[in-house]
Amino acid sequence: MSTKIRLRRMGKKKQPFYRIVVADSRSARDARAVEEIGTYNPLKRPGEVLLKEERVFDWLNKGAVPSDTVNSLFRRIGVLNKWALAKAGQDTSGVALKTMLTETKKPQAKARKAAAAKAEAASSQGSES
């Protein structure tokens, strides 16, 4: 059985909440899972990820493959770095995982576009006078 670590969508309409689960790769997204190993709440700002670390590392050692989204979450909170150190035989007791995700660069891009539009509007008003 090929296993994947992936997200299972929970919550109400327009209010997503995800459980991070280990499931057979052939099963549907919300089908029965082998084990629940964490949660991800994207509605909190910044996003919140809670994991059962020992179970995550156990499944990674067994060969479970994270989906692209879960891989991104793991990278952002430090799971992949800690797992790489553990596989190399180094001490991981001083490495702590983050529970809150850092903000993405999207708000900065919106602010930049708004500033550019404001500057353009100001320059067009100046040339009309």
Contact map, one row per residue, 1 for C-alpha under 8 A:
111000000000000000000001000000000000000000000000000000000000000000000000000000000000000000000000000000000000000000000000000000000
111100000000000000000001100000000000000000000000000000000000000100000000000000000000000000000000000000000000000000000000000000000
111110000000000000000111100000000000000000000000000000000000001110000000000000000000000000000000000000000000000000000000000000000
011111000000000000000111100000000000000000000000000000000000000111100000000000000000000000000000000000000000000000000000000000000
001111100000000000011110000000000000000000000000000000000000000111100100000000000000000000000000000000000000000000000000000000000
000111110000000000011110000000000000000000000000000000000000000001101100000000000000000000000000000000000000000000000000000000000
000011111000000001111000000010000000000000000000000000000000000000001100000000000000000000000000000000000000000000000000000000000
000001111100000001111000000011000000000000000000000000000000000000000000000000000000000000000000000000000000000000000000000000000
000000111110000111100000000011000000000000000000000000000000000000000000000000000000000000000000000000000000000000000000000000000
000000011111000111100000000000000000000000000000000000000000000000000000000000000000000000000000000000000000000000000000000000000
000000001111101111000000000000000000000000000000000000000000000000000000000000000000000000000000000000000000000000000000000000000
000000000111111100000000000000000000000000000000000000000000000000000000000000000000000000000000000000000000000000000000000000000
000000000011111100000000000000000000000000000000000000000000000000000000000000000000000000000000000000000000000000000000000000000
000000000001111100000000000000000000000000000000000000000000000000000000000000000000000000000000000000000000000000000000000000000
000000000011111110000000000000000000000000100000000000000000000000000000000000000000000000000000000000000000000000000000000000000
000000001111111111000000000000000000000011100000000000000000000000000000000000000000000000000000000000000000000000000000000000000
000000001110001111100000000000000000001111100000000000000000000000000000000000000000000000000000000000000000000000000000000000000
000000111110000111110000000000000000001110000000000000000000000000000000000000000000000000000000000000000000000000000000000000000
000000111100000011111000000000000001111100000000000000000000000000000000000000000000000000000000000000000000000000000000000000000
000011110000000001111100000000000001111100000000000000000000000000000100000000000000000000000000000000000000000000000000000000000
000011110000000000111110000000001111110000000000000000000000000000000000000000000000000000000000000000000000000000000000000000000
001111000000000000011111000000001111100000000000000000000010000100000000000000000000000000000000000000000000000000000000000000000
001111000000000000001111101000011110000000000000000000000000000000000000000000000000000000000000000000000000000000000000000000000
111100000000000000000111111000001100000000000000000000000000000000000000000000000000000000000000000000000000000000000000000000000
011100000000000000000011111000000000000000000000000000000000000000000000000000000000000000000000000000000000000000000000000000000
000000000000000000000001111100000000000000000000000000000000000000000000000000000000000000000000000000000000000000000000000000000
000000000000000000000011111110110000000000000000000000000000000000000000000000000000000000000000000000000000000000000000000000000
000000000000000000000000011111100000000000000000000000000000000000000000000000000000000000000000000000000000000000000000000000000
000000111000000000000000001111100000000000000000000000000000000000000000000000000000000000000000000000000000000000000000000000000
000000011000000000000000000111110000000000000000000000000000000000000000000000000000000000000000000000000000000000000000000000000
000000000000000000000000001111111000000000000000000000000000000000000000000000000000000000000000000000000000000000000000000000000
000000000000000000000010001001111100000000000000000000000000000000000000000000000000000000000000000000000000000000000000000000000
000000000000000000001111000000111111000000000000000000000000000000000000000000000000000000000000000000000000000000000000000000000
000000000000000000001111000000011111000000000000000000000000000000000000000000000000000000000000000000000000000000000000000000000
000000000000000000001110000000001111100000000000000000000000000000000000000000000000000000000000000000000000000000000000000000000
000000000000000000111100000000001111110000000000000000000000000000000000000000000000000000000000000000000000000000000000000000000
000000000000000000111100000000000011111000000000001100110000000000000000000000000000000000000000000000000000000000000000000000000
000000000000000000111000000000000001111100000000111100000000000000000000000000000000000000000000000000000000000000000000000000000
000000000000000011110000000000000000111110000000111000000000000000000000000000000000000000000000000000000000000000000000000000000
000000000000000011110000000000000000011111000011110000000000000000000000000000000000000000000000000000000000000000000000000000000
000000000000000111000000000000000000001111110011100000000000000000000000000000000000000000000000000000000000000000000000000000000
000000000000000110000000000000000000000111111111000000000000000000000000000000000000000000000000000000000000000000000000000000000
000000000000001110000000000000000000000011111110000000000000000000000000000000000000000000000000000000000000000000000000000000000
000000000000000000000000000000000000000011111111000000000000000000000000000000000000000000000000000000000000000000000000000000000
000000000000000000000000000000000000000001111111000000000000000000000000000000000000000000000000000000100000000000000000000000000
000000000000000000000000000000000000000001111111000000000000000000000000000000000000000000000000000111100000000000000000000000000
000000000000000000000000000000000000000111111111100000000000000000000000000000000000000000000000000111000000000000000000000000000
000000000000000000000000000000000000000111011111110000000000000000000000000000000000000000000000001110000000000000000000000000000
000000000000000000000000000000000000011110000011111000000000000000000000000010000000000000000000001110000000000000000000000000000
000000000000000000000000000000000000011100000001111100000000000000000000000000000000000000000000001000000000000000000000000000000
000000000000000000000000000000000000111000000000111110010000000000000000000000000000000000000000000000000000000000000000000000000
000000000000000000000000000000000000110000000000011111110000000000000000000000000000000000000000000000000000000000000000000000000
000000000000000000000000000000000000000000000000001111111000000000000000000000000000000000000000000000000000000000000000000000000
000000000000000000000000000000000000000000000000000111111100000000000000000000000000000000000000000000000000000000000000000000000
000000000000000000000000000000000000100000000000000111111110000000000000000000000000000000000000000000000000000000000000000000000
000000000000000000000000000000000000100000000000001111111111000000000000000000000000000000000000000000000000000000000000000000000
000000000000000000000000000000000000000000000000000011111111100000000000000000000010000000000000000000000000000000000000000000000
000000000000000000000000000000000000000000000000000001111111110000000000000000000000000000000000000000000000000000000000000000000
000000000000000000000100000000000000000000000000000000111111111100000000000000000000000000000000000000000000000000000000000000000
000000000000000000000000000000000000000000000000000000011111111110000000000000000000000000000000000000000000000000000000000000000
000000000000000000000000000000000000000000000000000000001111111100000000000000000000000000000000000000000000000000000000000000000
000000000000000000000000000000000000000000000000000000000111111100000000000000000000000000000000000000000000000000000000000000000
001000000000000000000000000000000000000000000000000000000011111110000000000000000000000000000000000000000000000000000000000000000
011110000000000000000100000000000000000000000000000000000011111111000000000000000000000000000000000000000000000000000000000000000
001110000000000000000000000000000000000000000000000000000001001111100000000000000000000000000000000000000000000000000000000000000
000111000000000000000000000000000000000000000000000000000000000111111110000000000000000000000000000000000000000000000000000000000
000111000000000000000000000000000000000000000000000000000000000011111110000000000000000000000000000000000000000000000000000000000
000000000000000000000000000000000000000000000000000000000000000001111111000000000000000000000000000000000000000000000000000000000
000001100000000000000000000000000000000000000000000000000000000001111111100000000000000000000000000000000000000000000000000000000
000011100000000000010000000000000000000000000000000000000000000001111111110000000000000000000000000000000000000000000000000000000
000000000000000000000000000000000000000000000000000000000000000001111111111000000000000000000000000000000000000000000000000000000
000000000000000000000000000000000000000000000000000000000000000000011111111100000000000000000000000000000000000000000000000000000
000000000000000000000000000000000000000000000000000000000000000000001111111110000000000000000000000000000000000000000000000000000
000000000000000000000000000000000000000000000000000000000000000000000111111111110000000000000000000000000000000000000000000000000
000000000000000000000000000000000000000000000000000000000000000000000011111111111000000000000000000000000000000000000000000000000
000000000000000000000000000000000000000000000000000000000000000000000001111111100000000000000000000011000000000000000000000000000
000000000000000000000000000000000000000000000000100000000000000000000000111111100000000000000000111110000000000000000000000000000
000000000000000000000000000000000000000000000000000000000000000000000000011111111100000000000001110000000000000000000000000000000
000000000000000000000000000000000000000000000000000000000000000000000000011111111110000000000000100000000000000000000000000000000
000000000000000000000000000000000000000000000000000000000000000000000000011001111111000000000000000000000000000000000000000000000
000000000000000000000000000000000000000000000000000000000000000000000000001001111111100000000000000000000000000000000000000000000
000000000000000000000000000000000000000000000000000000000000000000000000000001111111110000010010000000000000000000000000000000000
000000000000000000000000000000000000000000000000000000001000000000000000000000111111111000000000000000000000000000000000000000000
000000000000000000000000000000000000000000000000000000000000000000000000000000011111111100000000000000000000000000000000000000000
000000000000000000000000000000000000000000000000000000000000000000000000000000001111111111110000000000000000000000000000000000000
000000000000000000000000000000000000000000000000000000000000000000000000000000000111111111110000000000000000000000000000000000000
000000000000000000000000000000000000000000000000000000000000000000000000000000000011111111000000000000000000000000000000000000000
000000000000000000000000000000000000000000000000000000000000000000000000000000000001111111000000000000000000000000000000000000000
000000000000000000000000000000000000000000000000000000000000000000000000000000000000111111100000000000000000000000000000000000000
000000000000000000000000000000000000000000000000000000000000000000000000000000000000111111110000000000000000000000000000000000000
000000000000000000000000000000000000000000000000000000000000000000000000000000000000110011111100000000000000000000000000000000000
000000000000000000000000000000000000000000000000000000000000000000000000000000000100110001111110000000000000000000000000000000000
000000000000000000000000000000000000000000000000000000000000000000000000000000000000000000111111000000000000000000000000000000000
000000000000000000000000000000000000000000000000000000000000000000000000000000000000000000111111000000000000000000000000000000000
000000000000000000000000000000000000000000000000000000000000000000000000000000000100000000011111100000000000000000000000000000000
000000000000000000000000000000000000000000000000000000000000000000000000000001000000000000001111110000000000000000000000000000000
000000000000000000000000000000000000000000000000000000000000000000000000000011100000000000000011111000000000000000000000000000000
000000000000000000000000000000000000000000000000000000000000000000000000000011000000000000000001111110000000000000000000000000000
000000000000000000000000000000000000000000000001110000000000000000000000000010000000000000000000111110000000000000000000000000000
000000000000000000000000000000000000000000000111100000000000000000000000000010000000000000000000011111000000000000000000000000000
000000000000000000000000000000000000000000000111100000000000000000000000000110000000000000000000011111100000000000000000000000000
000000000000000000000000000000000000000000000110000000000000000000000000000100000000000000000000000111110000000000000000000000000
000000000000000000000000000000000000000000001100000000000000000000000000000000000000000000000000000011111000000000000000000000000
000000000000000000000000000000000000000000000000000000000000000000000000000000000000000000000000000001111110000000000000000000000
000000000000000000000000000000000000000000000000000000000000000000000000000000000000000000000000000000111111100000000000000000000
000000000000000000000000000000000000000000000000000000000000000000000000000000000000000000000000000000011111110000000000000000000
000000000000000000000000000000000000000000000000000000000000000000000000000000000000000000000000000000011111111000000000000000000
000000000000000000000000000000000000000000000000000000000000000000000000000000000000000000000000000000001111111100000000000000000
000000000000000000000000000000000000000000000000000000000000000000000000000000000000000000000000000000001111111110000000000000000
000000000000000000000000000000000000000000000000000000000000000000000000000000000000000000000000000000000111111111000000000000000
000000000000000000000000000000000000000000000000000000000000000000000000000000000000000000000000000000000011111111100000000000000
000000000000000000000000000000000000000000000000000000000000000000000000000000000000000000000000000000000001111111110000000000000
000000000000000000000000000000000000000000000000000000000000000000000000000000000000000000000000000000000000111111111000000000000
000000000000000000000000000000000000000000000000000000000000000000000000000000000000000000000000000000000000011111111100000000000
000000000000000000000000000000000000000000000000000000000000000000000000000000000000000000000000000000000000001111111110000000000
000000000000000000000000000000000000000000000000000000000000000000000000000000000000000000000000000000000000000111111111000000000
000000000000000000000000000000000000000000000000000000000000000000000000000000000000000000000000000000000000000011111111100000000
000000000000000000000000000000000000000000000000000000000000000000000000000000000000000000000000000000000000000001111111110000000
000000000000000000000000000000000000000000000000000000000000000000000000000000000000000000000000000000000000000000111111111000000
000000000000000000000000000000000000000000000000000000000000000000000000000000000000000000000000000000000000000000011111111100000
000000000000000000000000000000000000000000000000000000000000000000000000000000000000000000000000000000000000000000001111111110000
000000000000000000000000000000000000000000000000000000000000000000000000000000000000000000000000000000000000000000000111111111000
000000000000000000000000000000000000000000000000000000000000000000000000000000000000000000000000000000000000000000000011111111100
000000000000000000000000000000000000000000000000000000000000000000000000000000000000000000000000000000000000000000000001111111110
000000000000000000000000000000000000000000000000000000000000000000000000000000000000000000000000000000000000000000000000111111111
000000000000000000000000000000000000000000000000000000000000000000000000000000000000000000000000000000000000000000000000011111111
000000000000000000000000000000000000000000000000000000000000000000000000000000000000000000000000000000000000000000000000001111111
000000000000000000000000000000000000000000000000000000000000000000000000000000000000000000000000000000000000000000000000000111111
000000000000000000000000000000000000000000000000000000000000000000000000000000000000000000000000000000000000000000000000000011111
